[in-house]
Amino acid sequence: MAKNFVQVGRLATPRFLAQRNILYVITDIQDDSMVIVQDAQGTRKLVSVKSLHLMDDVVEIHRDMSVEEVSKKIPQQKEEEVSENDFERFKRELRTEIEEEVLRSRGF
């Protein structure tokens, strides 16, 4: 299991499950406990790292990029991914891993 580190460009969601449909990207690091995040609408805010759930994905951004440029880099979440529970998400990820493994074994 890989450890997700706080870094500029790391995708994150709020820790609260009711707000997990909001996708943030870390645009700047203030100190070891606070970061500046931006959502897809371009709103930037200062939040605690403890209030974020860090994701595996990292997008290529720089600290001096404009709000519009960063907004274009944030991927749009699919509605079905937002409404999945943990077991459905596990099944989808397992199915994807198996499909990739089969394709690799066949030389694709």
Backbone as a chain_set.jsonl record, in Angstrom:
{"seq": "MAKNFVQVGRLATPRFLAQRNILYVITDIQDDSMVIVQDAQGTRKLVSVKSLHLMDDVVEIHRDMSVEEVSKKIPQQKEEEVSENDFERFKRELRTEIEEEVLRSRGF", "coords": {"N": [[0.849, -1.172, 0.0], [0.683, 2.093, -0.958], [1.928, 5.128, 0.375], [0.339, 8.206, 0.532], [1.611, 11.302, -0.158], [1.675, 14.719, 0.862], [1.643, 17.018, -1.635], [2.19, 19.49, -4.177], [-0.275, 19.553, -6.606], [-1.439, 17.143, -5.979], [-4.414, 15.254, -5.895], [-7.37, 15.554, -3.934], [-10.045, 14.902, -1.602], [-12.695, 16.101, 0.543], [-12.608, 14.941, 3.947], [-15.011, 14.262, 5.156], [-17.698, 12.14, 4.501], [-20.107, 12.934, 3.329], [-19.373, 15.05, 1.734], [-17.772, 14.06, -0.25], [-18.066, 14.238, -2.992], [-16.843, 16.483, -3.903], [-14.002, 17.578, -5.537], [-10.678, 18.337, -5.005], [-7.586, 20.053, -5.771], [-4.302, 20.241, -4.626], [-2.801, 23.296, -4.402], [-0.861, 24.838, -3.197], [1.477, 24.707, -0.476], [1.291, 25.606, 2.803], [2.321, 25.155, 5.469], [3.417, 22.363, 7.517], [0.905, 21.429, 8.253], [-1.152, 22.788, 6.975], [-2.708, 23.523, 3.854], [-3.265, 25.029, 0.611], [-6.079, 24.63, -1.313], [-7.843, 23.985, -4.395], [-10.987, 23.928, -6.008], [-12.964, 22.556, -8.758], [-14.484, 24.681, -9.684], [-12.928, 26.857, -9.31], [-12.556, 27.99, -6.835], [-10.472, 28.834, -4.235], [-9.109, 27.754, -1.131], [-7.904, 27.772, 2.254], [-7.027, 24.956, 3.994], [-6.898, 22.395, 6.517], [-4.592, 19.695, 6.529], [-5.41, 17.408, 7.79], [-8.138, 17.406, 7.398], [-8.518, 16.469, 4.89], [-8.848, 13.887, 2.425], [-6.411, 12.257, 0.898], [-5.776, 11.443, -2.467], [-4.625, 8.953, -4.878], [-3.898, 10.026, -7.311], [-2.006, 12.456, -9.149], [-1.799, 15.649, -10.545], [-0.199, 17.58, -13.093], [0.831, 20.535, -12.106], [1.858, 23.924, -11.398], [3.004, 26.164, -8.861], [2.615, 28.836, -9.56], [0.569, 28.939, -11.412], [-2.434, 30.11, -13.038], [-5.848, 30.501, -11.816], [-7.721, 29.62, -13.708], [-6.168, 27.956, -15.365], [-5.456, 25.909, -13.595], [-8.003, 24.913, -12.979], [-8.724, 23.686, -15.371], [-7.109, 21.465, -15.315], [-8.126, 19.816, -13.345], [-9.698, 16.761, -13.018], [-12.994, 15.746, -14.049], [-15.357, 14.241, -11.983], [-17.096, 11.194, -12.427], [-20.592, 10.665, -12.22], [-21.488, 8.157, -11.401], [-19.304, 7.119, -10.009], [-19.272, 8.707, -7.762], [-21.574, 7.946, -6.403], [-21.102, 5.345, -5.612], [-20.762, 2.734, -3.186], [-18.385, 1.458, -0.746], [-17.962, -1.318, -1.265], [-18.911, -1.668, -3.903], [-17.109, -0.005, -5.238], [-14.732, -1.374, -4.667], [-15.21, -3.773, -6.08], [-15.296, -2.767, -8.717], [-12.683, -1.73, -9.026], [-11.193, -4.094, -8.65], [-12.078, -5.6, -10.842], [-11.05, -4.033, -12.919], [-8.279, -4.283, -12.42], [-7.928, -7.047, -12.88], [-8.664, -7.235, -15.584], [-6.613, -5.676, -16.739], [-4.407, -7.244, -16.041], [-4.904, -9.604, -17.474], [-4.757, -8.612, -20.098], [-2.059, -7.803, -20.132], [-0.812, -10.3, -19.824], [-1.423, -11.471, -22.231], [0.019, -9.997, -23.952], [-0.67, -7.399, -24.698]], "CA": [[0.0, 0.0, 0.0], [1.511, 3.291, -1.097], [1.594, 6.26, 1.239], [0.108, 9.427, -0.227], [2.286, 12.438, 0.437], [1.159, 16.041, 0.524], [2.475, 17.657, -2.643], [1.458, 20.346, -5.106], [-0.834, 18.77, -7.692], [-2.12, 15.945, -5.46], [-5.862, 15.361, -5.813], [-7.887, 15.253, -2.605], [-11.454, 15.149, -1.335], [-12.903, 16.322, 1.976], [-12.663, 13.707, 4.725], [-16.403, 13.949, 5.451], [-18.27, 11.329, 3.435], [-21.18, 13.675, 2.666], [-18.784, 16.019, 0.811], [-16.782, 13.373, -1.078], [-18.236, 14.526, -4.416], [-16.023, 17.651, -4.221], [-12.634, 17.185, -5.844], [-9.723, 19.431, -4.85], [-6.182, 19.842, -6.096], [-3.457, 21.044, -3.742], [-2.096, 24.276, -5.225], [0.281, 25.382, -2.464], [1.646, 24.174, 0.87], [1.617, 26.688, 3.739], [3.249, 24.55, 6.423], [3.217, 20.924, 7.556], [-0.465, 21.046, 8.571], [-2.116, 23.577, 6.211], [-2.471, 23.632, 2.416], [-4.259, 25.755, -0.172], [-6.68, 23.74, -2.301], [-8.75, 24.618, -5.351], [-11.953, 23.01, -6.595], [-13.127, 22.695, -10.207], [-15.094, 25.979, -9.983], [-11.91, 27.888, -9.174], [-12.519, 28.517, -5.477], [-9.313, 28.41, -3.446], [-9.266, 27.949, 0.31], [-6.881, 27.241, 3.145], [-7.605, 23.869, 4.787], [-5.98, 21.54, 7.253], [-4.314, 18.419, 5.865], [-6.199, 16.394, 8.49], [-9.517, 17.418, 6.916], [-8.511, 16.002, 3.506], [-8.547, 12.501, 2.067], [-5.51, 12.352, -0.248], [-5.97, 10.401, -3.469], [-3.397, 8.472, -5.504], [-3.612, 10.765, -8.537], [-1.315, 13.746, -9.088], [-1.834, 16.358, -11.823], [0.983, 18.425, -13.309], [0.589, 21.972, -11.978], [2.915, 24.696, -10.757], [2.454, 27.083, -7.863], [2.286, 30.145, -10.125], [-0.457, 28.823, -12.453], [-3.651, 30.867, -12.751], [-7.003, 29.727, -11.375], [-8.316, 28.991, -14.885], [-5.287, 26.875, -15.815], [-5.572, 24.8, -12.644], [-9.35, 24.351, -13.119], [-8.73, 22.811, -16.543], [-6.357, 20.247, -14.996], [-8.865, 18.988, -12.392], [-10.603, 15.861, -13.747], [-14.385, 15.753, -13.625], [-15.759, 12.941, -11.471], [-18.304, 10.622, -12.995], [-21.655, 10.598, -11.213], [-21.575, 6.796, -10.873], [-18.232, 6.933, -9.037], [-19.622, 9.425, -6.545], [-22.644, 7.26, -5.698], [-20.719, 3.984, -5.247], [-20.312, 2.478, -1.825], [-17.041, 0.879, -0.712], [-17.916, -2.638, -1.888], [-19.03, -1.48, -5.351], [-15.839, 0.564, -5.688], [-13.768, -2.47, -4.602], [-15.475, -4.683, -7.202], [-14.906, -2.101, -9.958], [-11.22, -1.677, -9.081], [-10.711, -5.461, -8.828], [-12.363, -5.97, -12.229], [-10.081, -3.308, -13.746], [-6.965, -4.909, -12.231], [-7.927, -8.355, -13.545], [-8.65, -6.989, -17.025], [-5.265, -5.229, -17.108], [-3.5, -8.385, -15.905], [-5.161, -10.501, -18.605], [-4.206, -7.97, -21.291], [-0.595, -7.883, -20.045], [-0.375, -11.683, -20.041], [-1.608, -11.779, -23.653], [0.956, -9.189, -24.72], [-1.232, -6.123, -25.156]], "C": [[0.896, 1.237, 0.0], [1.006, 4.388, -0.165], [1.439, 7.495, 0.363], [0.724, 10.599, 0.515], [1.62, 13.73, -0.002], [2.136, 16.663, -0.456], [1.594, 18.498, -3.55], [1.01, 19.489, -6.283], [-1.562, 17.52, -7.237], [-3.615, 16.2, -5.405], [-6.317, 14.92, -4.43], [-9.384, 15.511, -2.568], [-11.593, 15.463, 0.146], [-13.034, 14.988, 2.708], [-14.103, 13.296, 5.015], [-17.052, 13.264, 4.256], [-19.354, 12.078, 2.664], [-20.647, 14.66, 1.632], [-17.8, 15.373, -0.155], [-16.962, 13.625, -2.577], [-17.453, 15.761, -4.845], [-14.591, 17.186, -4.433], [-11.743, 18.418, -5.787], [-8.381, 19.036, -5.447], [-5.382, 20.769, -5.179], [-2.628, 21.981, -4.613], [-0.891, 24.885, -4.526], [0.299, 24.783, -1.066], [2.091, 25.322, 1.772], [2.64, 26.234, 4.77], [2.918, 23.063, 6.503], [1.798, 20.503, 7.92], [-1.524, 21.786, 7.752], [-1.711, 23.661, 4.742], [-3.554, 24.508, 1.795], [-4.746, 24.801, -1.248], [-7.593, 24.544, -3.213], [-9.703, 23.566, -5.876], [-12.12, 23.31, -8.082], [-13.751, 24.033, -10.596], [-14.106, 27.12, -9.822], [-11.811, 28.505, -7.798], [-11.308, 27.952, -4.744], [-9.583, 28.676, -1.979], [-8.141, 27.277, 1.068], [-7.537, 26.186, 4.031], [-6.498, 23.098, 5.495], [-5.79, 20.229, 6.491], [-5.14, 17.309, 6.503], [-7.634, 16.331, 7.996], [-9.628, 16.928, 5.476], [-8.246, 14.506, 3.422], [-7.706, 12.571, 0.791], [-5.71, 11.17, -1.179], [-4.627, 10.014, -4.082], [-2.962, 9.346, -6.676], [-2.931, 12.1, -8.257], [-1.396, 14.368, -10.476], [-0.639, 17.297, -11.889], [0.579, 19.889, -13.244], [1.796, 22.606, -11.295], [2.27, 25.699, -9.821], [2.013, 28.413, -8.455], [1.247, 30.077, -11.245], [-1.708, 29.602, -12.04], [-4.785, 29.916, -12.353], [-7.625, 28.974, -12.55], [-7.484, 27.807, -15.37], [-5.387, 25.662, -14.894], [-6.938, 24.133, -12.777], [-9.441, 23.397, -14.3], [-8.053, 21.478, -16.256], [-7.114, 19.306, -14.061], [-9.821, 18.089, -13.165], [-12.017, 15.951, -13.183], [-14.761, 14.349, -13.169], [-17.024, 12.486, -12.172], [-19.329, 10.467, -11.882], [-21.748, 9.206, -10.596], [-20.482, 6.528, -9.841], [-18.574, 7.598, -7.713], [-20.63, 8.626, -5.734], [-22.288, 5.837, -5.28], [-20.395, 3.886, -3.765], [-18.961, 1.764, -1.893], [-16.96, -0.458, -1.442], [-18.024, -2.533, -3.407], [-17.745, -0.926, -5.935], [-14.749, -0.513, -5.695], [-13.955, -3.413, -5.784], [-15.034, -4.068, -8.522], [-13.392, -2.068, -10.103], [-10.619, -3.059, -9.29], [-10.921, -5.917, -10.269], [-11.366, -5.295, -13.175], [-8.698, -3.929, -13.638], [-6.873, -6.239, -12.963], [-7.888, -8.183, -15.054], [-7.266, -6.556, -17.495], [-4.266, -6.372, -17.042], [-3.669, -9.359, -17.063], [-4.579, -9.911, -19.883], [-2.684, -8.022, -21.296], [-0.097, -9.286, -20.337], [-0.513, -12.094, -21.502], [-0.749, -10.896, -24.552], [0.421, -7.879, -25.246], [-0.756, -4.993, -24.323]], "O": [[1.76, 1.392, 0.863], [-0.197, 4.541, 0.045], [2.308, 7.795, -0.455], [0.399, 10.856, 1.674], [1.07, 13.821, -1.1], [3.318, 16.818, -0.15], [0.395, 18.247, -3.674], [1.817, 18.783, -6.887], [-2.245, 16.889, -8.044], [-4.047, 17.247, -4.922], [-5.725, 14.024, -3.827], [-9.922, 16.245, -3.398], [-10.706, 15.13, 0.932], [-13.523, 14.013, 2.138], [-14.392, 12.103, 5.111], [-16.964, 13.753, 3.13], [-19.501, 11.873, 1.459], [-21.389, 15.071, 0.739], [-17.054, 16.087, -0.824], [-16.088, 13.258, -3.362], [-17.399, 16.063, -6.037], [-14.035, 16.476, -3.595], [-12.02, 19.423, -6.441], [-8.075, 17.855, -5.608], [-5.742, 21.93, -4.984], [-1.849, 21.532, -5.455], [0.012, 25.397, -5.188], [-0.742, 24.396, -0.535], [3.132, 25.937, 1.541], [3.694, 26.851, 4.926], [2.207, 22.549, 5.64], [1.506, 19.307, 7.897], [-2.7, 21.434, 7.833], [-0.537, 23.843, 4.418], [-4.62, 24.704, 2.378], [-3.953, 24.234, -2.0], [-8.055, 25.629, -2.861], [-9.294, 22.44, -6.16], [-11.481, 24.223, -8.605], [-13.568, 24.483, -11.727], [-14.428, 28.256, -10.171], [-11.054, 29.456, -7.605], [-11.142, 26.736, -4.648], [-10.199, 29.678, -1.617], [-7.511, 26.337, 0.582], [-8.497, 26.485, 4.742], [-5.328, 23.151, 5.114], [-6.729, 19.72, 5.88], [-5.529, 16.363, 5.819], [-8.291, 15.302, 8.157], [-10.713, 16.965, 4.896], [-7.52, 13.938, 4.238], [-8.223, 12.904, -0.275], [-5.803, 10.027, -0.731], [-3.614, 10.669, -3.836], [-1.776, 9.398, -6.998], [-3.231, 12.78, -7.275], [-1.101, 13.708, -11.473], [-0.134, 17.751, -10.863], [0.045, 20.431, -14.212], [2.632, 21.925, -10.701], [1.099, 26.039, -9.987], [1.121, 29.06, -7.906], [1.059, 31.061, -11.96], [-2.004, 29.738, -10.853], [-4.691, 28.701, -12.528], [-8.014, 27.815, -12.405], [-8.034, 26.771, -15.744], [-5.4, 24.523, -15.359], [-7.029, 22.908, -12.696], [-10.161, 22.401, -14.235], [-8.381, 20.47, -16.881], [-6.787, 18.122, -13.985], [-10.674, 18.59, -13.898], [-12.21, 16.199, -11.993], [-14.515, 13.376, -13.882], [-17.91, 13.286, -12.472], [-18.977, 10.173, -10.739], [-22.049, 9.074, -9.41], [-20.711, 5.782, -8.889], [-18.2, 7.096, -6.652], [-20.563, 8.621, -4.505], [-23.107, 5.175, -4.644], [-19.84, 4.806, -3.166], [-18.454, 1.497, -2.983], [-15.994, -0.708, -2.163], [-17.309, -3.232, -4.126], [-17.333, -1.338, -7.02], [-13.934, -0.564, -6.616], [-12.981, -3.813, -6.421], [-14.46, -4.759, -9.364], [-12.867, -2.346, -11.181], [-9.641, -3.199, -10.024], [-10.042, -6.55, -10.853], [-10.892, -5.919, -14.125], [-8.011, -4.088, -14.647], [-5.859, -6.531, -13.597], [-7.161, -8.902, -15.74], [-6.794, -7.015, -18.535], [-3.376, -6.468, -17.886], [-2.683, -9.885, -17.58], [-3.97, -10.633, -20.673], [-2.076, -8.256, -22.341], [0.917, -9.46, -21.013], [0.209, -12.978, -21.963], [-0.785, -11.032, -25.775], [1.008, -7.3, -26.161], [-1.13, -3.845, -24.568]]}, "num_chains": 1, "name": "protein.A"}
